[in-house]
Amino acid sequence: MEKKNWFKTYLFIWIGQFISLLTSSAVNFAVIMWLSLSYKSAEILAYAAIAGLLPQALIGPFAGVYIDRWDRKKVMIFADAFIASCTFVMTFILKEGDINLYLLYSIMALRSIGSAFHSPAMQAIAPLLVPEDKLLRVSGVNQMLQSISSIAGPALGALAIAAFPINKVLYLDIIGACLAICSLLFVQIPNPKRERVSGSIKQVWRDLKLGFYAIHQNKGLNRMFLYAMLATVAIMPVAIMFPILTIEHFKGAELEMSIVESIWGVGMLLGGTVLSAFKLSFRKIVLVNAMHILLGLTFVLSGLLSADAFYLFVLVTGLGGMGMSIFSAAFMTIIQEEVAPEMLGRVFSLYFSFAILPSLVGLLFAGNIADSLGVATAFIIAGIFMVGIGLLSFLTPSLMTLGNGVTQNQEV
């Protein structure tokens, strides 16, 4: 497959996706800030997260089958349009007055359906466009774009919610989605060759089983999936509890919340910069395992810090963001290298679904722990769990041999 002009094509994609990421980050932060300040409940934040994740987990595997069959560019366009439409409906729900949280959860669930198609399609196009020896660097750039949006997004969201009611702030997300769609119209994204197949339930189930097999037959890959799925049990609850920790434990407000969110993005930016700018000789699986441990330690430290150590908490948060960036880039690159392009839609969808389902259990428990024992205790428990996963990963032989083939031995 021709990949000579891959950079020009990806540049258009990067521009559109960056704008969309930036506006989504601003809106997500604004909604989290609004929920945190209005209700001050980790349980409500957990329910909101579950509403935004559960549909994606349930339909994700089946979505992946169709992503591998359909034009991936069109999948991304229609998914963006659907998500923007759901956001538009949310503008009518989040008006001043009594908010029906269950209706809000329902619209968030619909947005999750769009994400079930968009995220795996976005990850599945990289190996079709990018030379294999550039995949980790491209993943690094992707992490940098997410990082910059994580830095600027909260600041933009804080300014927007200070100037406008929450329902008006949502229009930023709609504008970003429209611009992302426009950028995709100017590029051509190849699709892997595939046989013409029927759309019967039997055929869909057969294709889904092929995705399972692509993971199962590679012992190192399925162990990596297993540990990453377990890690989300800790990562996802901690991610939604950062605002509560900032407000309750460190006695912060809107400014402190935006600082914490932004510094996480700064850390991710540094991690993405390191991966994209330098040729690292570390094996990617070593990076994945080491970042599990690093993230866990930052969670534990965040929970142990005293209430007057806010700026040390900020520093630790930045270190965690850097670890998350390196982990995500290395993890996604391993999958892109180990799995055939025509199977990537299914494999990424299966991973996203398998990772989300256990994290929902973690969200429920963490919400209860945070509201009963304190959010700092929830951070410590999650961190210890993460460190354990990292240590276990280094002690798993099949996992440590992952990437020892010719393709993975190259310097990245």
Secondary structure, DSSP 8 states (H G I E B T S, - for coil): ---TTHHHHHHHHHHHHHHHHHHHHHHHHHHHHHHHHHH--HHHHHHHHHHHHHHHHHHHHHHHHHHHHS-HHHHHHHHHHHHHHHHHHHHHHS-SS---HHHHHHHHHHHHHHHHHHHHHHHHHHHHHS-GGGHHHHHHHHHHHHHHHHHHHHHHHHHHHHHS-HHHHTHHHHHHHHHHHHHHTT--------------HHHHHHHHHHHHHHHHT-HHHHHHHHHHHHHHHHHHHHHHHHHHIIIIIS---HHHHHHHHHHHHHHHHHHHHHHHHS---S-HHHHHHHHHHHHHHHHHHHHHS-TT-HHHHHHHHHHHHHHHHHHHHHHHHHHHHHS-GGGHHHHHHHHHHHHHHHHHHHHHHHHHHHHHT-HHHHHHHHHHHHHHHHHHHHT-HHHHTTT-SHHHHS--
